[in-house]
Amino acid sequence: MSDSHKALETDQRTIARSHDDRAIAHWRKSDQTPQYLSCHLQNVGALSKSFSKKIHLTTSGELVGLVHDLGKYSEEFGNYIHSALGLLNPDEDDYVDSTALKGKVDHSSAGAHFVWQELANKGKKESLIGQWLALCIASHHSGLIDCLDPEGCDVFGKRMKKLDEKVHLNEVKLRADQEILKRAHVLLDSPNLLGELRSLLGSITHHEQHKGPLNQQIGLAVRFLFSCLIDADRIDTANFEHKKVAAYRPQGEYVPWQVLIERLEQKLSAFAPRHPIDNLRRKISEECLAAANRPRGIYTLTVPTGGGKTLASLRFALHHAADRDLERIIYVIPFTSIIDQNAKVVRDILEPEDCPQDRDKVVLEHHSSVTPEKQTWREKILCENWDAPVVYTTMVQLLESLFGSGTRGARRMHQLANAVLIFDEVQTLPIRCVHLFNNAINFLSEQCNSTVVLCTATQPLLHKVAIEKGAIRLANNHEIVSDVQQLFADLKRVSVQDQRRPNGWRFDEIADLARDEVKQAGSCLVIVNTKDAARQIFLACQKLVDKSTLFHLSTDMCPVHRKAVLAEAKLRLESSLPTLCVSTQLIEAGVDVDFGVVIRSMAGLDSIAQAAGRCNRNGRPEPGRVHLVNPSDEHVTLDCLKDIAIGREKVTSILDFFREMPERYGHDVLGPKAMSDYYTHYFFEQQDDMTYPVSEKEAADIGRHDSLLSLLSENKPSLAESVRRKNQPSSHGLLNQSFMSAANAFKAIDSPTRGVIVPFDKAGANLISDLYSAFDISLEFDLLRKAQQFTVNVFPHVFKKLSEAGALHEVKDGLRIYSLDSRYYSEQFGLATEPVTLMETLNV
């Protein structure tokens, strides 16, 4: 050992000896400074109290923070942390193998036992609050544990019966700082502890009469308190371990709403109408402004595509947040592909160039990446808990915060309180999440003081699904636009032409129609449901039109590739040059393009309406044409594309009825009445899927066929199984939810994909080369951010085929970041499962 290392070790032991009567929570290696446990517990208690104030559980919030790490007072943990930090000589009796013990020294059960033992025998309500607190404390490293597991085992009761020789509670009571224990007993004895719980339960019961949704909301209240504890613990730990971190946290000290309102209003007043439709967009914006002083609640903003929802909804949100003294605005977007463009529009307004002090301090983007959230220090810190006034995130991230496993997503849940939540294109909500989502939204609105706006041109009937399982409770006067029917009539810019044929359309016939429409209208967009159909129609069009006219888009192309193709196509459209684009439905998701004609393969009415929004977007006097065709060779089945298959089936009856009685739908097959009828049929067909039934694999994992709605609410099968096995739970009469089992089964995206970095263009090839040569990829934040734009997400069977072909290469062993062999990426179609040179030769 070198002299410098010996000196360092001596210094560490000197520090340890001088403070060995005080328990250590954390150790900052940079300057050899301990964070004493009493300080950490008090800090976390204060933060957790401030967060839980949002649902009036301040006493509970402070208490869970104050005792969450109580087990760190034990001698076992003290020996572990001192050994791990090199503060104990390996020859001393107290020294332990810290590497072998990592994650095995239980320091979370002591605090859970402490509150449970104090409250469990005082009465039913006291037992319930004791269970809430104990669940949060015991779970603060694992994610919420089950109360009862799916097999009927009383997991919570078993945890509360863990032997004291493992928990060390009696020892902890003797060793703990007295000011911690004294304050904990003050909180435990406070009438506010029980009073706050009674008030919250009373409010939930007042709003929710059905047992399933009621029990799910009680579970959400537990998760909310858990979120407050997790975020408080992580914040205090990070602030101590990395001094610079605290400086990055605004901690609610944001640019005032009134300043942001003035910036938006100034921008809106400067807009000069260029098209007749701009006057309608201004009217929608004015109605959003007028609605901003309404009470908190759940509202709908039903505006046809191209109606200017982005800035109109922002206008509502800013004024409403200021009027109601709310903390933040969260935009929930269905796809990462449209977050960039929406966030950029808003950032350019709210973070203007002449206010450099506010740059990157207003708008925060948080969405998926090649590796989990590898960003700059500041971005990473703020994304961990959405600490910003305006947040753009995805539906996937939001659902994970409400229902996902572990602690990472749950940490953000409390930030959904005291907020304006804007759900853009809410009709893209996964069907199986409907009831879970509805109950959560009701909880956020009614218990968490948040306002929710469901924003779309094709409003799903989330308030008309089975109420006993969970239907959204819309506010009185919930529609922000005063006359939706008239608005759709005023914004009607297309004529829908039902071109279905008894035997369907061949791909070459669709290509002929597209060519003819380009000649007549100047531009045409063909949207189909599968990548194979897009490829085949594109190849057919190659024989009919000039190469410069033709474009192809699909999710087999990386974002940079798609953006380049779109930019070139938009440039031709703006220059009134002939343009023909063949695309999968990805182009329907908020992409701002304006074609003269759209040809749409049969799909749900919501998809047809979104496709129509890419036609005559700026309202030329002559209406655009939307052709509905039924390709005979497009393979859409219930097995692989269930939602599209059911949507096609249900829209058929709407189209047939429209042919016979167009007046029933106000002569608009894309209007609100037709959409309402469509969703009634569509939701009825899938009502059994809305409770999130577990798949066969998930059923095997959790031990039975059930739904996540059941596991997170009454959980009757688990309770029945527990009684059948004569294993009456010690927590009988309290919560029975299988929190962890449900969270482990939950997937916001039904079919998980793997990201593959592709060598598109010279920039993609250079990026891959830089990743391979990087010494420590985990520190290469800029490279990993760029890699998002060069990534294609592939399904497991495609990943397997590419692996077997030797087309994938792991950038660094063990990191599971893969690059694609250049021979398997096409300039026309993107990622391929066969060498491109051979494939493109055959297609000529």
N, C-alpha and C positions, 0 to 999 in steps of 0.2 A: 504494500500500500504506500502511495506517495505521501510526502510530508503534508502537502496541501489537503489531501483527503483525510489524513489523521487529524489535522487541525480542525477541519470542518466537522468531523464526527465528534471531537471533543467539545466544540462550541454547541452542537446540537444537544449533547447530554447535559451541558451546563445549563442551557436554557430549560431543558426538561426538568432538571433537579430543582431549579428555582421556582418552578411552577407546578411541581408534581402533586400538589394538593388540589389542583383545579383541573377538572375534566376538560379534555380537548375535543372539539367537534371537527375542526379542519386544520390543515397546516399549509401555509403558503411557502412553497419551496424557494421562491425568488428572493425573499429576504428573511427566511427562517423564522416566520412569525406564526404563532398559534391563534386560532379563533377559539376562544373558550366557549364551552357548551352553553353556559348560562346566557352569554351574549347572543349566540345563535338562536336559542329558543325564544328569547325575548323579541329579537328582530322578526323571526318568522311569525310569532304570535301577533305582533303589531301589523305586519303586512297582511296576514290571513284575515285579521279582523277588518281591515280596510276593504278587502275584496269581498268578504261575505256580507258586508253592510248592504250590498246591492239587493240581497233578498232578506234583509233584516235578521241575519243570524250572526250578529257581531260577537255575542258571548261564545257561541259554538266555534266560530272562526278563530277567536283568540285562543280558546282552550286547546283545540287540536294542534295549533301551531306551537303552543307553549310546551306540550308534552310529547310531541311526535317522536323526538329522539331521546326520550327519557332513558332508554336502554343503554345509551352511550355512557351513562354514569357507572355502569357495571365494571368490575375489575377485569372481566373477560374482554370487554371491548377496549378498555384502557390498555391492556397488554397487547392486544391486536394492533391498535393504531400506533402505539409507541414502537412496536417491533417493525411495523411496515415503514415507518418514517426513519428507522435507524436510530431511534432515541433510546433503545435498550441494547446492551451488549449481548451478543448471541450466547455468551457463557453465563449470563444471569438466569436465575430460576424462572423469572417471569417472562422471559423471551419465548415467543411462539413463532411458528412458521406462517407468516402472514400471507404468503402466496397461496398456500394450501387452504387457508381459512377464508380467503377472499369471498365475500358474499354468503358466508356460512355462519357468521356471528350475528345472532338475532338481536337487533337493537330497536325493532319496531313494535314487538309484542308488549314490552313493558308499559309503554304509554297507553296502549289499547286495553291491557288488563287493568291499569290504574283507573281509567274512567268507567270501564264496565263494572268493576267491583264496587265502585262508589255509587253507581246508579241502578244496577240491575235489580236490586231487591227493594227498591223504594216504591214501586208502582208501575203500572203498564206504560204510562207515558214516559216516566223516567227511564224505564228499560229501553224504550224505543229510541230516545235521544242517546242513551248509552251505546246502543248498537250502531247508530249513525256515526257517532264520534269514533268508536272503536274500529269500525270498518275503514274509515278514512285513514286512521293512524296505522293500523296493521297493514294497509295496502300501499303505503306511500312510496314503496320501491317496486312493487309488482304490477300495479293496476288493481282496481277494485276486485277483491276476492268474492267468490260465491258465498251467499248465505246458505242456501241448499244447493248442492250440485245436481245435475240432471238425474243421477242415480239415487237421489234421496238422501245422500249423506249430509249431515249437518256440519258443513265446513266451518261456519262461523263459530258454532258451539264448540267444535273440536279445537279451534284456535284459542278460544277463551279458556279451555281446560288444559292448555299446555303447561307442563310442569314448571314450577318456579325455578328449578335448577337450570332450566333452559332460558327462562324469561328474566330471572334475577330481580323481580319487582321488589321483594323484601329488602334485598341488598341496596337497590337503587334508592329506596325511600330513606335509607340511612346515609347514603353518600351524596345525594342530590343537594344542590344549593337551596338553602331554605327559602330564599325569596321566590324561587320557581314553584316550590311546593305550596307555599303560602298563597301565592296568586292563583294557583290552580284550584285550591280549595275555596277561595273566594268566588271563583267563577262557577265551580260545581254547586255551591250553596246559593248562588244568586237566583232569585225567582225569575230573572230574565231568561235563564237557560231553558226552562220549561215553557215560559210564556212565549218566547220566540217560536218554538216548535209548534205550540198550539195554534198560534196565529197563522203560520205557514200552512199547516195541515188544514186548518179551517178555510183558508183561502182556496186551496186546491179542491177541497170537497165542495165548496160553494160553486165553483165553476164546472166541476166534472162529476157527473152523477153515475157514470158507468165504471164498474170495478176495474176492468182491464186498463183503460186509459188512466184512471186514478192511480192505480198502483205503479204504472210506468212513470207517471209524473213524480210520485214520491221517490222512486228510484233516481230520477233525474235530479231531484233536490239533493240526494246523497252525493251524486256525481258532481254537482255544482260545488258543494262544500269541499269535496275531494280536490276539485280543480283549484280552489282557493289555497288549500294547503300545499299542493304540489308546486304551484307557481311561486308562492311565498318562499318555500324551501329552496327552490332552484335559483331564484333571484338572489337571496341572501348568500347562498353558497358561491355563486358566480361572482358576485360583487366583492366578496372577500378574496377569493382565489386569484382573481384578475382585476387589479386595481382600475385599469382603464375601462372595464366593462360598465361600471356604474355611471361613468361620464356619458356613455352612449344612450342611456335610458332617459327618455323624456318624462316617464312616470306621470303621465297625464298633463304635463306642462306643454300643451300644444299651441299652435297658432290659433288665436281666438276665432270662433265661428264667424263673428261679424266681419272679420278681415277677409276670410275666405268667401263669404257671401258677396262682399263688395267686389272681389276679383271676378267672380262668376257673373254678377249682374253687369259689370262693365263690359265683359266679353259678349254677353248676350245682346246688350244694347248696340254693340258695334256691328252685329250681323246684319247685312243688307240682303233682303230677299232676292234670289236669282231665278227661282222657279215658283210657279203658283203653289206648289206643295209646301214651300217654305212658310207661307202664311198660316197653313194648317199646323205646321210644326210649332210655330210661335203660339198659336192658340192652345195647343196641348201643354206647352211649357207654362203658359199663364194659368191654366187650370191646376197644374201641379203646385204652383206658387200659392194659389188660393186655398188649396187643400192642406197646406203645411201647418195651419193652426188647429187642425182637428186633434182630438184626444189620441193618446197612444192606442194602438190596436193593430189589427191585421187588415191590410188594404190590398186592393187589386188595381193595377194600372194596365188596362187592356187597350193596347194601341197597335194598329197594323204595322207590319214591318216597314221601316223607312220613315216612321213617324217621329224620330228624334228622341227615343226613350232615354238614351244615355245621359244627355244633359238635362232633360226634363225631370228625370228621376233624381238627379243630383241636386237640382234646384229644390225639389220637395225635401230631400234629405237634409240639406244644409239649413234651410229655414226651420224645419221641424226640430232638428237637433238643437238649434239655438233657442227656439221657443220653449222646448221641454228640458233644456239643460242636460242633454245626453252627452255621452262621452266620446262616441265614435260612430262612423258610418262604415258598414261592411258590405261590399258588393260580392255576391256569390255568383260566379260565372260557370257555365257547364263545362267549358273546354279551355284548356290552357292556350289553344291556338288563337283565341280572341281576347285573352286578358291583356296581352301586350298592347293591342291597338286601342282598347277602351281605356286602359290605365294611362296611356300616353296622352290621349285627348284631355283627360281630366288633369293630369300632372302639368301639362303645358298651361292650363288655366290657373290652377291653384298654386303652382310653384313657378311664377313667371321669371323671366331672365333678369328683370330689374329688381328682383328680391332674392339675391343670391344667399342671404342668410337662411332662407327657408327651403333651399334646394335639398331634396331627399328627406325632408322633415314633415311632409304632409301625406304623400301617397306611398303606401307600402304594398308591394306585390309579393304574394306568397303562393307558390304552386310547386308542382313536382319537378324533380331534376334527376340527372343520371345517377348521382349518389345523393343521399339524404341531405338536403339543405346545405350544400357546401357553398357558402357565400362569403362576402366580406364580413369582417367582425360586426359592423353595425347592422347590416342586413340580417345576419344570422341571429343576433341578439333580439332584434325587434320581431322577427318572424316566429321566434320561440313562443311569444305570448301576444302577438298582434298589438304591440304597444305603439299605435299610431292613430291619428285622427281619421284617416281614410284608408281602408284596407281592401285590396282586391285579392280574392282567393277563389278556390274552386269548390264546387259542390262536394267533391271527394274529400277535401280537407275539412269542410264544415261537418260532414257526416262522421268523419273520423273523430272529430272533437266531441261529438255527442255520443257515439256508440263504439268507437274503436278500442283496441286493446292497449295495454301498457299505460304509460303516463304522459307520453309525448303529446298526443292529441288532446287528451283530457285536460291538460294544463291550460289550454286556451279557452275552455268552455265559459269560464266566468266573464270573459271579455265580450260574450254575446249579450250580456245584460247591459241595461242603460245605453242601448245602441239603436241605430236605424239599420235594419237588415234588408238589403235590396236583392231579391232573387231574380236575376236576369234569365229569361228563357226557362221559367220554372217548369214548363211541360217536359223538360228532359230529366226530371227527377226519376230515378229508377223505380219501376212499378213495385218491386218488393219492399221498398222503403217507405211506401206511402203512409201507412198507419204510424210507424215509428216516427216519421218526419212530422206528421200532423200533430201528434201528441207533444212532441218537442217544441214545435212552433207555438202551440197554445201555452205551454209552460213558459217560454221565453217572453211571450206577450203579457200573460196574466200575472206571472209571479216575478218576472225579472225586469219589468218596466221598459220593455223594448217594443219598438214599432217595426212591423214587417210589411214589406211591399212585394207582392207577387206580380212580377212584371213580364208580360209576354203579349204576342199577338194572338196566341192560341191558348186561352186560359183553360187549364184543366179544372175539373169540378172537384177539387180537393175538399170542399165543404159539403159535398153530396155523397160521399162514400159512406160505408157503414158506420153510423155514429157510435155504436156500442164498441167498436174497435178503435175509433179515433178519427174524427172529421175536424177539419180546421174550423174554428169559430171566427168568422169574419166580423169586422166592426160594422156597426150601423152606418149606412151610407158609405159602404166600403169601396165603391168604385170611384176612383179619383177623377176620371173623365165623366163629364155630366151626361153625355148622350152617346154611348158606345155605338149603337146602331147607326146613328147619323154620321158619326166619325168614320165608320167603315165605309159608308156610302160615299162620303166626301173624298175618302182616300182610295177609293176603288180605281185601280190603274190598269187592271188586266181583265181580259175575257178568258174564262176557263173553257176549254173545248175538250169534251169527253170523247176521246178517240179510241176507246177500247174496241177490240175486235174479238169475235167468237174464238178464233184460233190464235190470237195474239199476234204480236209483231216480231218479225225476224230482225236481228241486229242490223243487217244490211238495209232493211226497209226504214229503220229509225235513222240510219245514216243518210239515206236519200231525203227524208223529211227535213233533217237538219240542214243539208246542203241547200234545199229549196228555200228554207226560211232565211238563211244567210243572204241568198240572192235578193229576196224580197225585203227583209227588214234590216239587213246589214250586219246583224249579230244574232247568235243563237247559243244557248246554254243547255246541254243535255245532262240531266242528273239521274243516276241509276243507283241501285241498292247494293251492288256488289262490285268488288274490284275487277273481277273477271269480266263482267258486263261492260264496265268502262273501258277496259283494254280492247275488247272485241269490237265495240262500236268505234273507238278511236282508230283501230286498224282499218275498219271499213271506210271511215271518213278520209283516211290518207289517200285513198284511190280517187276521191271525188273533189277535193279542194286543194288549194295551194298550201304548201308546207308552212309558210309564214302565217297563215290564217288559223292554224289548228293548235290546240292546247289540250293537255291532259293533266288531271289532278287526282291523287288518291293518297291515303294514309301510308302507302308503301314508300312515299317520298318524304324525306326529312323536311322539317319546317323551313329551312333556308331555301331548299329546292322549290317547295310550294310557293313561298313568298316571291321567288324570282319569276316563276311562271305567272303568278297572279299579277305581278307588277307589269310584266310585258303585255299580258292580255288587257289590263286596265288602260295602259297607254294607248293601245290600238282602239279600245272602245271610246276613250276620250277624244281620239283623233278621227273618229267616225270611219275607221278602216274595217274591212270585213273581218269578223272574229267568230270562231267556233270553238267552244270549250266543252270537253266531255269530262265529267267529274262524278265522284261518289258524293254522298250526302254531306261530306265535310264542308262544302261550300255554302250550305244553308245556315251554318252557325255564325251569324253576325258578320259575314264577309260583305263589305260594301262594294258591290259591283252592279252595273246597270246594263242588262241585255235587252234587246228588242223582243226576243222570243225565248221561252223556256219550254223544253220538252222534259216532262217528269215521268219516270217509271212509277207505276202504281205503288203507293205507300199509304200511310195514315194521313188523315186530313190535315193534321198539324204539320207534317213534313211537306205536304203539297202547298200549304199556305206559306211556309218558310221559303220554299222554292219560288213561289210567285213573288216573294219579296225581292228577288234578284232581277225581276223583270220590270222595266219602266219605273225604276226606283224614284226618279225625280219628277214623275208625273207629266210626261209629254201629253199634248192634247189627244193624240190618237192612242187608244188603249193598246197595251201589249198583249201578246197571245201566250197562253199556257196550255200546251197540249198534254193530255193525260194518255199514256200508252201502256199497254200490258205486254212486255216482252215475253215471247214464248220460251226463250232459252235462259232467262234469268232465274237461277235456282235459289229461291228464298223459301226456306222451310221452317217449321216450328222447332226443329232440332237445333238449328244454328242461328236463326234470326227471328226468334219468336215474336218480339214486339212488332217488327215490320210485317211479318206474316199475318198476325192478328189485325194490325192496322189496315192492311190491304183488304182483308175480309170484311171488316166493319165499314170501311169507306164505300164499299160496293153498294150497300143498301142505301147509303146517303145519296150517292150519285144516281141510283135508280129512282129513288123518290124525287130527287130534284128534276129529273127528266119529266116526270108525270105532273108534279105540282111545284114549279119553281117559286110560286108566290109564297109558299109556306116558309121559305128561307129568304124572303125579301129579294128574290131574284139574284141572290149572291151565295153561291155554294161555299164560299170561304168566309162568310159572315158569322157573327156571334151565335145566331140560332142554329145554323148548320153545325157549328163547332160544338155547341152544347149537346145536340143530338148524338154527334159522333162520340164524344167522350162518355156519354151515358152508356152507349153500347160497348165501347172499348173497355171501360172500367168494369162493367158488369161481367164481361168475358173473363177478366183477370182478377176478380175480387178475391179469389182464394190465394192469389200470389202476393197480395198487399201486406200480409202479416210477416213477411220475410220467412217463408218456410225454408228449413235447412235442406241442403242437397244430400244426396246419398252419402257422399264422403263426410260431410259435416255431421250427418246423423250418426255415422260410425264413430266420429270423434267425440261427440257429446253423449252417445249411448242410447239415443232414441230419436224417432221422428217427432219433430215439434217445430215451433216457430220462434223467432227471436222475440216477437211481441209477447208470447206466452212466457218465455224465460225471463223477460224483463218486467213482467207485471205480476199476475197472481201466481204463476208457476205451479198450477194445480197438479200436474203429473208428478213433479218432484215431491210435493207435499204428500200426495197419495202414496207414492212409493215409500216414503219415509215411514208413514203410518203402517203400511202393509208389512214392512220389515220390523215393525215394533221398535223402531228406532226414533221415538218421539224426540224431536229436536229440542235442545235446551233453550233455543231461541223461539220456540213455538209461540205463535201469536204476534210475532214481530215481522220483519221483512223476510221473504223467502226467495228473492230473486237470485238467479244464477248469473251474476254480473260478469264474472270472468269467462265462463263458458260461452255466453252470448257474444262477448267482445271478441273472443278468439275465432268465433264462427263468422263474425261480421266482415264483409268485404263490400266497400262502396262500389267497386267495379266488379261485375260478376265474373268476367273472364280475365284473370291477371295476365299481364303481358310483361315481356322483358325488353329493356332498351338495348339497342345495338347502335353504336356510332358508325356512321357510314362515310365513305370517302367521296362525298359529292364535291365536285369542282376541286380546284387546287387548294382552296382554303380548308376543305374537309380533310384532304390528304395530309396537309401540313399539320393540322390539329392532331390527327392521330399520331403522326411522327413525334410531335411535341409531348404527347401524353406518354408514349413509350420511353422517351428520353428523360422524363421528369424524375427527379430523385425521390421526391415524396409527393405522390399525387394528392394525398389528403390535404396538402397545403396549397395546391395549385388552384385557388379559387377561380381565377379568371378563365383558366382552361376548362374547368368543369362547367362553368356557366356557358361558355361557348359551345361545349359539347351538347347541351340541351337542344341547340338549334340544328345539330347534325345527327340527331338520334331518331331512329325508327323503332316504334314499339311493335313487337311481333308476338304472336300467340305461341303457346308451348310447342304445338306440333310443327310450326314453321322453324322455331328455334332448334328443335331436335333435328330436323332435316338439314338445316344449315350446318349444324355441328357435325353430323355424320358425313357431310360433304367436305369437311375441312375448311369451310368458308368463314368460320368465326375464330378470333384470336383474343385471348385474355390479355388485357393491357398490362396488368401486373398480377402475379399469382395471388389468389385468395381475395382479390377485391371485387370479383364478379362484374367487371367492366369490360365489355367486349367490343371489338371492332370488326368490321366486315371486309372481307377480301374484295378488292376493287372489281374483280371479274363478275361479282354478283350484284352490281349496282348499275342500273340503266339510266341513261340521260332522259329517256322518255317515260319510263314507268317506275323508276325507283328500285327498291330492293327486290331481288329475284331469287328464286330457289334453284335456278340453273345458271350456268355461266352466261353472261349477257351477250358475249360475242356470238355464240351459237344461236341463242334465242333471237337476237335481232336480225341475224342472217336469214333465219327461217321466216321471219315476219316481213321481209322485203317483198 
